[in-house]
Amino acid sequence: MTKRIVMQWNLRQVMAARGIFQTSDLVPMLAERDVHLSRQFVHRLVTKTPQRVNMEVLAALCDLLDCEPNDLLQPVVETVKVAKTAGTDAGPGIGDLRPIRAKIRRPHEG
């Protein structure tokens, strides 16, 4: 088993705690902080975990939600079970295999 660290994105939960339930409400609030994002982009930012976040966007979100970056981003350790690959079985290695001698039978030999 291996461990993998992923970031949990808590923007929706922090918004709900502040009484903001519509993603479109963030657009004018972000524009007041000179961060101009489309309504569709803000919706994706709230509903899905982003792969990367612009520092200006993160700072604006923290300012308008009155929170810290660690309220929005939380590291979570996941344990991942490693799947067996074809080369990890306990059978004989390819160098240990020897061919079986063939027996040729002719019709008159029986």
PELINZI-V582760 format. One record per residue. N is the residue number from 0. SS is DSSP state (H for helix, E for strand, - for the rest). Layout:
BEGIN
{{N & SS} {N & SS}}
END
This chain:
BEGIN
{{0 & -} {1 & E} {2 & E} {3 & E} {4 & E} {5 & E} {6 & E} {7 & E} {8 & E} {9 & -} {10 & H} {11 & H} {12 & H} {13 & H} {14 & H} {15 & H} {16 & H} {17 & -} {18 & -} {19 & -} {20 & -} {21 & -} {22 & -} {23 & -} {24 & H} {25 & H} {26 & H} {27 & H} {28 & H} {29 & H} {30 & H} {31 & H} {32 & -} {33 & -} {34 & -} {35 & -} {36 & -} {37 & -} {38 & H} {39 & H} {40 & H} {41 & H} {42 & H} {43 & H} {44 & H} {45 & H} {46 & H} {47 & -} {48 & -} {49 & -} {50 & -} {51 & -} {52 & -} {53 & -} {54 & H} {55 & H} {56 & H} {57 & H} {58 & H} {59 & H} {60 & H} {61 & H} {62 & H} {63 & H} {64 & H} {65 & -} {66 & -} {67 & -} {68 & H} {69 & H} {70 & H} {71 & H} {72 & E} {73 & E} {74 & E} {75 & E} {76 & E} {77 & E} {78 & E} {79 & E} {80 & -} {81 & -} {82 & -} {83 & -} {84 & -} {85 & H} {86 & H} {87 & H} {88 & -} {89 & -} {90 & -} {91 & -} {92 & -} {93 & H} {94 & H} {95 & H} {96 & -} {97 & -} {98 & -} {99 & -} {100 & -} {101 & -} {102 & -} {103 & -} {104 & -} {105 & -} {106 & -} {107 & -} {108 & -} {109 & -}}
END
